[in-house]
Amino acid sequence: MMIDPPIDKLIKRAECRYALTCAVAKRTRELVSSESGYLESTGEKPITLACKEIYDGKIKIVHD
């Protein structure tokens, strides 16, 4: 169960659950494949970090 960020507030950042799931998965893949030490420096799991970035507004979910 995800506690931080709260899922009920995170879902408001996307138009639907599917869009949120795709955005989190895409950002997680980017973080894992990244050569920078950003992921290691935070000490968090990639999916948690991706969710926090979307919640904080650092990553925008756009619909084409």
C-alpha positions as CSV (number, residue, x, y, z in Angstrom):
1,M,0.0,0.0,0.0
2,M,1.3,3.4,-0.9
3,I,1.2,6.0,1.8
4,D,3.3,8.9,0.5
5,P,2.1,10.5,-1.7
6,P,-1.6,9.6,-0.9
7,I,-3.1,7.8,-3.9
8,D,-6.4,9.6,-3.6
9,K,-4.6,13.0,-4.2
10,L,-2.2,11.5,-6.8
11,I,-5.1,10.3,-9.0
12,K,-6.3,13.9,-9.3
13,R,-3.1,14.7,-11.3
14,A,-4.3,12.6,-14.2
15,E,-7.5,12.4,-16.2
16,C,-7.9,8.7,-15.5
17,R,-6.2,5.8,-13.6
18,Y,-4.8,4.4,-16.9
19,A,-3.0,7.7,-17.7
20,L,-1.6,7.8,-14.2
21,T,-0.4,4.2,-14.4
22,C,1.3,4.8,-17.8
23,A,3.0,8.0,-16.6
24,V,4.3,6.4,-13.5
25,A,5.6,3.3,-15.4
26,K,7.3,5.5,-18.0
27,R,9.0,7.7,-15.5
28,T,10.1,4.7,-13.5
29,R,11.7,3.2,-16.6
30,E,13.5,6.5,-17.2
31,L,14.8,6.5,-13.6
32,V,16.0,2.9,-13.7
33,S,17.8,3.3,-17.1
34,S,19.3,6.7,-16.2
35,E,23.1,6.7,-15.7
36,S,23.0,9.6,-13.3
37,G,23.3,9.0,-9.5
38,Y,19.9,10.7,-8.9
39,L,18.1,7.5,-8.0
40,E,20.9,6.3,-5.7
41,S,21.2,9.7,-4.0
42,T,17.6,9.8,-3.0
43,G,17.6,6.3,-1.4
44,E,14.0,5.6,-2.5
45,K,12.6,3.0,-4.8
46,P,12.1,4.1,-8.4
47,I,8.3,3.8,-8.4
48,T,8.0,5.9,-5.2
49,L,10.2,8.5,-6.6
50,A,8.2,8.7,-9.8
51,C,4.9,9.0,-7.9
52,K,6.4,11.8,-5.7
53,E,7.6,13.7,-8.8
54,I,4.1,13.5,-10.4
55,Y,2.5,14.5,-7.1
56,D,4.8,17.5,-6.6
57,G,4.2,18.7,-10.2
58,K,7.7,18.1,-11.5
59,I,6.3,15.7,-14.1
60,K,3.2,16.7,-16.0
61,I,0.8,14.1,-17.5
62,V,-0.4,15.3,-20.9
63,H,-2.9,13.8,-23.3
64,D,-2.0,13.9,-27.0
